[in-house]
Amino acid sequence: MFEQRILKRPMKWCVPVFFALSCAAQAEHVSNPKASYIDVTQRRSALAHNKDPRTAQAIASLKSCSTLPSIAPPSGRMIIPPHYISGGHGPINPAEAPATRPYNDFERRVTAGMNQWLITGSKDEARCAQQQIDAWAQAGALLDYDPKESSQAWFQVEWTLSSIAISESVLVNEPSLDSAMIKRDISWMNKVAHRTVDFDKERNQKNNHHYWRGLAAVATGVISSDDDLFNWGIGTFKGAIDELDARGALPQEMARHERAIHYQSFALQPLTPLAAFAEQQHVHLYQYRSPTGKTVADAVDFLGEAVANPEIIKAYTPDAQLVDDLGSDFFAFAEFYSHHSSAPLPPAILKGLEKPTFATRIGGSTTVVDAYVQKK
């Protein structure tokens, strides 16, 4: 029995083989480079008439690009100390934070401008964010690194590129922005994306970092109309769903000892906006099923169960889970996921969404960008 997969268009060719069909699927393509991962017009209208207290709280807490200091692009080769002192878990390396501060501040300023534009339509805020991106584009930032020399630099590139490509996908809808600047900045992001994807192909790393590079590739692929990037990113999503085990866990994230629950969430953080980008291009990744019948909903449900009862992680690791302080980004993925799921969110995730969510890597105030919709 063959399994039907989600396709956007008719198959390129099909040859009858007994009672089945052997078919080669047609690659997807970017049909609208201004589609973003949300319906920008619809979201701006909803924000203008907002009556949701949680969204109002998120709006009130937002920074402004024009009041934040300009962030100069780092010069020289990217060398960033590892996040953990030893291996992939345990104590966090205090030397990492100073090295990543410029990238984090850059993401925060760009997303602040994008968020403010989405709420108010301020041309000044959109221009501020675009000019901040352009300063790094003209400096050729995020290109001078090698994963063999500094794997953390490689990781930082995927996160920062995801942040600014997502922001650009919203900002391109402001007609007053300098078109030559936008073209220059998108061309730079395209180079950054291809470089990080080329490294990925060489190293064959398939954990959450692979998914972050998938999001960066899809977001950049959309704004630059690059079908190769777009299709490669779609493949990372399908590969992630194909890896889900019988419970809905991602095995490579379950291997992260005391941070297994954290990394299940961290993997969903790029996967859900990636799928949202694809949906806007009429590629229905939320419906994609693995060979064992799993969908992204199984990964979300497992996370909800694990947050409610961390003891279930003992099936994967004996380590006590760090779940006391989950952070404002932990449930950010669910804002996007809720718009495409036909089932209610797990109670533990709904509880986590009582407060606004925030993650510069996927758009800043994710509550402002795409506040969750509770199913009845």
Backbone torsions as a table, in degrees:
resi	resn	phi	psi	omega
1	MET	NA	128.8	177.8
2	PHE	-93.0	154.9	-177.6
3	GLU	-101.0	132.4	177.6
4	GLN	-78.6	130.3	178.4
5	ARG	-108.7	157.7	-178.9
6	ILE	-73.4	124.2	178.7
7	LEU	-130.1	146.6	-179.3
8	LYS	-84.7	-32.7	-175.2
9	ARG	-129.9	168.7	176.3
10	PRO	-58.6	154.9	-178.9
11	MET	-70.2	151.4	-174.2
12	LYS	-66.5	-44.8	173.2
13	TRP	-155.0	151.9	179.7
14	CYS	-140.2	134.8	179.3
15	VAL	-120.2	123.7	179.6
16	PRO	-61.3	134.0	174.8
17	VAL	-132.1	102.4	-173.2
18	PHE	54.5	-116.9	-177.3
19	PHE	-105.4	6.4	179.9
20	ALA	-114.4	-174.7	177.6
21	LEU	-127.4	137.1	172.4
22	SER	-107.8	115.5	-169.5
23	CYS	-131.7	147.2	172.5
24	ALA	-104.1	123.5	-175.6
25	ALA	-78.3	142.8	176.7
26	GLN	-78.6	137.3	178.5
27	ALA	-66.1	150.2	178.2
28	GLU	-79.1	162.2	174.2
29	HIS	-141.3	156.9	179.8
30	VAL	-75.7	116.8	-178.3
31	SER	-96.0	-20.8	-178.6
32	ASN	-146.0	100.2	-176.9
33	PRO	-70.7	-5.5	177.4
34	LYS	-108.4	13.9	-173.7
35	ALA	-75.6	-22.9	-177.9
36	SER	57.5	-161.7	177.6
37	TYR	-107.8	1.6	173.0
38	ILE	-134.8	165.1	169.6
39	ASP	-81.6	101.3	-171.5
40	VAL	-61.1	-45.2	-179.5
41	THR	-61.8	-44.2	-179.5
42	GLN	-64.8	-41.8	-178.2
43	ARG	-69.0	-38.7	177.9
44	ARG	-62.8	-39.1	178.1
45	SER	-65.0	-43.0	180.0
46	ALA	-63.7	-39.7	179.8
47	LEU	-67.7	-34.2	179.7
48	ALA	-66.7	-24.5	-179.2
49	HIS	-117.4	28.8	-174.4
50	ASN	-64.7	134.3	173.9
51	LYS	-126.9	7.4	-178.6
52	ASP	-85.7	119.6	-177.8
53	PRO	-59.7	-36.8	-179.1
54	ARG	-65.7	-42.6	177.3
55	THR	-65.9	-39.6	177.2
56	ALA	-60.7	-39.2	177.6
57	GLN	-64.0	-40.6	178.9
58	ALA	-64.8	-42.3	179.5
59	ILE	-62.2	-43.9	-177.6
60	ALA	-64.1	-26.8	-176.7
61	SER	-90.7	-3.1	-174.6
62	LEU	-69.6	142.7	169.3
63	LYS	-83.3	170.8	177.5
64	SER	-119.6	135.1	179.1
65	CYS	-58.4	-41.9	-174.8
66	SER	-69.2	-19.0	178.5
67	THR	-100.2	-10.7	175.9
68	LEU	-85.7	148.1	-179.5
69	PRO	-68.6	147.0	175.7
70	SER	-65.4	139.6	-177.1
71	ILE	-105.2	113.1	178.9
72	ALA	-70.5	141.2	178.6
73	PRO	-67.2	137.4	176.6
74	PRO	-60.1	143.5	179.2
75	SER	-104.2	154.9	177.6
76	GLY	83.2	-177.0	-176.2
77	ARG	-69.6	140.4	178.5
78	MET	-76.0	111.9	174.2
79	ILE	-129.6	113.0	-178.2
80	ILE	-124.0	128.8	178.7
81	PRO	-61.0	152.8	179.6
82	PRO	-60.2	152.4	-179.1
83	HIS	-67.5	-39.4	179.4
84	TYR	-105.2	149.4	180.0
85	ILE	-62.8	-37.7	-179.7
86	SER	-145.4	123.2	176.1
87	GLY	71.3	-151.1	-174.5
88	GLY	-106.5	18.0	177.5
89	HIS	-162.5	-178.2	179.8
90	GLY	94.0	-158.5	-177.3
91	PRO	-60.4	140.6	179.1
92	ILE	-80.5	140.6	-177.8
93	ASN	-76.1	115.7	-178.3
94	PRO	-67.1	-15.3	-179.5
95	ALA	-78.0	-13.7	-177.1
96	GLU	-73.4	-43.6	-172.0
97	ALA	-55.9	-46.8	178.9
98	PRO	-61.3	-33.8	-178.5
99	ALA	-73.0	-30.7	-177.7
100	THR	-93.1	-8.2	-175.9
101	ARG	-55.4	-45.4	-179.8
102	PRO	-59.9	-36.7	-179.9
103	TYR	-69.9	-42.5	178.3
104	ASN	-64.5	-41.4	178.8
105	ASP	-67.1	-37.2	175.7
106	PHE	-60.5	-49.4	178.7
107	GLU	-60.0	-43.1	-177.6
108	ARG	-64.3	-40.7	-179.1
109	ARG	-69.7	-42.8	179.7
110	VAL	-64.4	-47.3	-178.9
111	THR	-67.9	-30.4	176.5
112	ALA	-61.9	-44.6	177.9
113	GLY	-63.7	-42.6	178.4
114	MET	-64.0	-45.3	179.5
115	ASN	-61.2	-44.0	-179.7
116	GLN	-64.5	-40.1	177.3
117	TRP	-63.1	-41.3	-179.6
118	LEU	-60.8	-37.4	-178.1
119	ILE	-79.9	-46.9	-168.7
120	THR	-107.1	-19.0	-174.1
121	GLY	75.6	16.3	-177.4
122	SER	-65.4	116.4	176.7
123	LYS	-64.7	-33.7	179.5
124	ASP	-64.2	-40.1	179.2
125	GLU	-67.5	-40.7	177.5
126	ALA	-64.4	-41.9	179.9
127	ARG	-65.5	-40.2	178.2
128	CYS	-59.7	-47.1	-179.9
129	ALA	-64.2	-41.7	-178.7
130	GLN	-67.0	-40.8	179.1
131	GLN	-66.7	-33.7	176.2
132	GLN	-65.9	-43.4	175.4
133	ILE	-60.3	-43.5	-174.7
134	ASP	-64.0	-34.6	178.5
135	ALA	-60.4	-40.1	178.8
136	TRP	-75.7	-34.4	178.4
137	ALA	-63.7	-45.3	-178.6
138	GLN	-67.7	-25.0	177.2
139	ALA	-83.8	-8.0	-178.3
140	GLY	66.5	35.0	-179.2
141	ALA	-66.0	163.6	174.4
142	LEU	67.5	17.9	-178.2
143	LEU	-117.7	-22.6	-173.3
144	ASP	-98.4	83.5	179.5
145	TYR	-161.5	166.8	176.0
146	ASP	-144.6	124.1	-179.1
147	PRO	-56.8	-29.3	179.2
148	LYS	-69.2	-28.4	-179.6
149	GLU	-87.7	-39.5	-179.0
150	SER	-151.3	93.7	-180.0
151	SER	-63.5	-31.6	-179.5
152	GLN	-66.7	-31.4	175.1
153	ALA	-63.7	-42.2	177.6
154	TRP	-60.6	-43.3	179.5
155	PHE	-64.1	-41.0	-179.1
156	GLN	-63.1	-37.4	178.9
157	VAL	-60.8	-44.7	-177.7
158	GLU	-63.7	-36.8	-179.0
159	TRP	-73.5	-46.1	-178.5
160	THR	-67.6	-39.0	177.4
161	LEU	-64.5	-42.2	176.8
162	SER	-56.8	-45.5	-177.6
163	SER	-60.2	-49.7	-174.0
164	ILE	-79.2	-30.9	176.9
165	ALA	-68.7	-38.9	174.4
166	ILE	-61.4	-47.9	179.7
167	SER	-60.3	-42.8	179.2
168	GLU	-61.7	-35.6	-178.8
169	SER	-63.9	-24.1	174.7
170	VAL	-88.3	-45.0	-175.8
171	LEU	-63.3	-29.9	-178.7
172	VAL	-61.6	-12.3	179.0
173	ASN	-85.5	0.7	174.1
174	GLU	-93.6	108.9	-172.6
175	PRO	-68.6	-17.8	-176.9
176	SER	-80.9	-9.6	-178.9
177	LEU	-68.8	150.0	-179.9
178	ASP	-64.6	113.0	-175.5
179	SER	-64.8	-34.3	178.7
180	ALA	-66.4	-38.1	178.1
181	MET	-65.5	-45.5	179.1
182	ILE	-59.6	-45.4	179.9
183	LYS	-60.1	-43.9	179.5
184	ARG	-63.5	-42.9	-177.0
185	ASP	-69.5	-39.7	178.8
186	ILE	-68.1	-37.3	177.1
187	SER	-61.4	-41.3	176.6
188	TRP	-63.2	-46.8	179.1
189	MET	-59.8	-36.6	178.8
190	ASN	-62.8	-41.5	177.2
191	LYS	-63.9	-43.1	179.3
192	VAL	-61.3	-42.9	-178.7
193	ALA	-64.0	-46.4	-178.9
194	HIS	-64.2	-35.8	180.0
195	ARG	-65.7	-46.5	-178.0
196	THR	-69.0	-34.4	177.2
197	VAL	-68.1	-39.5	178.1
198	ASP	-61.3	-41.6	176.1
199	PHE	-62.6	-39.4	179.4
200	ASP	-61.0	-44.0	-179.5
201	LYS	-62.6	-34.8	179.5
202	GLU	-70.8	-38.6	-170.5
203	ARG	-96.7	-17.2	173.7
204	ASN	56.6	44.1	178.5
205	GLN	-89.4	123.1	-170.7
206	LYS	-116.5	19.5	179.0
207	ASN	-92.2	-156.6	-175.6
208	ASN	-58.1	-29.9	178.7
209	HIS	-63.6	-35.4	176.0
210	HIS	-61.3	-39.6	179.9
211	TYR	-70.5	-36.5	175.9
212	TRP	-63.9	-40.8	177.0
213	ARG	-67.6	-30.1	174.8
214	GLY	-64.4	-43.3	177.4
215	LEU	-63.0	-45.7	179.0
216	ALA	-59.0	-39.9	-179.9
217	ALA	-67.4	-43.5	-178.9
218	VAL	-67.5	-47.3	-179.4
219	ALA	-61.0	-44.6	178.8
220	THR	-69.8	-38.2	178.4
221	GLY	-60.3	-38.2	179.2
222	VAL	-66.2	-53.5	-173.8
223	ILE	-69.2	-21.9	180.0
224	SER	-105.6	5.3	-178.5
225	SER	52.5	42.4	-178.8
226	ASP	-102.7	100.5	-176.6
227	ASP	-66.7	-29.3	178.9
228	ASP	-64.1	-47.6	177.2
229	LEU	-62.7	-44.8	-177.9
230	PHE	-58.9	-47.5	-178.5
231	ASN	-70.5	-35.6	177.3
232	TRP	-63.0	-42.8	178.5
233	GLY	-63.5	-40.3	176.2
234	ILE	-59.1	-39.1	178.8
235	GLY	-63.5	-34.0	178.5
236	THR	-66.5	-37.2	177.7
237	PHE	-63.8	-48.5	-179.2
238	LYS	-62.5	-38.5	177.9
239	GLY	-62.6	-38.1	178.0
240	ALA	-64.4	-46.2	-179.7
241	ILE	-65.2	-36.6	178.2
242	ASP	-63.5	-24.1	-178.5
243	GLU	-86.1	-11.7	-177.8
244	LEU	-58.5	136.0	178.5
245	ASP	-86.4	-172.9	-174.5
246	ALA	-61.8	-27.4	-179.7
247	ARG	-86.1	-17.8	-174.6
248	GLY	102.0	9.4	179.5
249	ALA	-86.6	150.0	172.3
250	LEU	-92.0	109.4	-171.5
251	PRO	-54.6	-39.4	-177.8
252	GLN	-69.3	-27.4	176.8
253	GLU	-80.4	-29.4	176.6
254	MET	-68.4	-16.6	179.7
255	ALA	-83.3	7.6	-175.4
256	ARG	-94.7	28.3	170.4
257	HIS	55.5	-122.2	-174.1
258	GLU	-70.2	-8.4	-179.3
259	ARG	-111.7	23.0	-177.9
260	ALA	-60.8	-45.4	179.2
261	ILE	-64.4	-43.8	178.1
262	HIS	-55.1	-45.2	-175.1
263	TYR	-77.0	-23.7	170.7
264	GLN	-62.1	-44.2	176.9
265	SER	-66.9	-42.6	-177.2
266	PHE	-63.7	-31.0	176.6
267	ALA	-72.4	-35.8	178.2
268	LEU	-70.8	-22.6	-176.9
269	GLN	-60.9	-42.1	173.3
270	PRO	-83.2	-30.1	-173.5
271	LEU	-66.1	-39.3	-176.0
272	THR	-71.9	-44.6	174.3
273	PRO	-67.2	-29.6	174.3
274	LEU	-58.3	-47.6	179.0
275	ALA	-64.4	-34.5	178.3
276	ALA	-64.7	-40.5	174.4
277	PHE	-59.6	-45.5	-178.7
278	ALA	-63.1	-40.9	178.9
279	GLU	-58.4	-39.0	179.5
280	GLN	-67.2	-18.3	175.2
281	GLN	-102.7	14.7	176.6
282	HIS	67.5	30.5	173.0
283	VAL	-111.6	114.8	-165.5
284	HIS	-94.2	74.0	-176.9
285	LEU	-70.8	-28.3	178.5
286	TYR	-61.3	-22.7	179.2
287	GLN	-93.3	-5.7	-176.3
288	TYR	-63.3	133.9	178.4
289	ARG	-115.2	138.7	176.1
290	SER	-72.9	171.0	175.8
291	PRO	-58.0	-23.3	178.0
292	THR	-96.1	7.1	175.4
293	GLY	89.0	10.1	-178.4
294	LYS	-83.7	151.0	173.3
295	THR	-128.8	175.6	178.1
296	VAL	-61.1	-25.4	178.0
297	ALA	-59.5	-33.9	179.5
298	ASP	-66.7	-37.2	178.0
299	ALA	-67.6	-38.9	178.7
300	VAL	-67.6	-44.4	179.9
301	ASP	-62.5	-40.3	178.7
302	PHE	-63.5	-41.7	178.3
303	LEU	-60.8	-43.8	178.4
304	GLY	-59.4	-42.0	178.7
305	GLU	-65.6	-40.2	-177.8
306	ALA	-69.3	-38.6	177.4
307	VAL	-64.5	-40.1	-180.0
308	ALA	-70.8	-32.8	-177.5
309	ASN	-144.3	84.1	-177.6
310	PRO	-58.5	-16.1	-179.4
311	GLU	-61.9	-23.6	-178.5
312	ILE	-67.1	-17.1	179.1
313	ILE	-73.9	-13.3	177.2
314	LYS	-60.8	-19.8	175.5
315	ALA	-67.3	-16.9	-178.0
316	TYR	-113.3	-34.5	-176.8
317	THR	-153.7	143.8	178.9
318	PRO	-79.1	-7.6	-174.0
319	ASP	-70.6	135.8	173.1
320	ALA	-64.5	137.4	-173.9
321	GLN	-85.3	142.2	176.8
322	LEU	-87.2	95.5	-176.7
323	VAL	-129.6	12.7	-177.9
324	ASP	-74.1	-34.9	-179.2
325	ASP	-130.0	94.6	-172.0
326	LEU	-83.2	-19.4	176.0
327	GLY	84.1	160.3	-175.7
328	SER	-73.3	-12.5	-179.9
329	ASP	-96.4	-10.1	-170.7
330	PHE	-59.8	-41.2	-178.4
331	PHE	-102.7	11.2	-175.6
332	ALA	-60.4	-35.3	-179.5
333	PHE	-57.8	-30.9	-172.9
334	ALA	-70.0	-22.3	176.7
335	GLU	-58.6	-46.3	-179.4
336	PHE	-75.3	-43.8	-177.3
337	TYR	-57.4	-39.6	-173.4
338	SER	-62.2	-25.4	-178.5
339	HIS	-76.4	-14.8	-174.7
340	HIS	-119.0	-3.3	180.0
341	SER	-95.2	137.1	178.5
342	SER	-86.7	-10.4	-177.8
343	ALA	-106.4	154.5	176.0
344	PRO	-62.6	152.4	175.2
345	LEU	-69.5	149.1	175.6
346	PRO	-56.8	145.1	-177.0
347	PRO	-53.7	-40.1	-178.7
348	ALA	-65.4	-33.4	178.0
349	ILE	-75.3	-39.1	174.7
350	LEU	-58.9	-40.4	178.0
351	LYS	-60.9	-42.0	-179.9
352	GLY	-66.4	-24.1	-179.7
353	LEU	-88.7	10.8	175.2
354	GLU	-69.7	-23.4	175.8
355	LYS	-108.6	155.8	176.3
356	PRO	-61.4	152.5	177.3
357	THR	-110.0	154.8	-175.3
358	PHE	-151.9	128.5	177.8
359	ALA	-156.1	105.5	-176.5
360	THR	-59.9	-27.6	-177.1
361	ARG	-67.4	-20.3	178.6
362	ILE	-125.3	26.5	170.2
363	GLY	123.4	7.3	179.4
364	GLY	85.2	-120.9	177.4
365	SER	-75.9	97.4	-178.3
366	THR	-69.0	-21.5	173.9
367	THR	-70.2	-40.9	176.4
368	VAL	-66.6	-44.1	-174.7
369	VAL	-66.0	-42.6	-173.7
370	ASP	-161.1	65.9	-175.9
371	ALA	-55.0	142.8	-173.8
372	TYR	-63.7	154.8	176.6
373	VAL	-115.5	119.5	179.9
374	GLN	-81.7	128.3	178.1
375	LYS	-83.4	141.8	178.8
376	LYS	-80.2	NA	NA
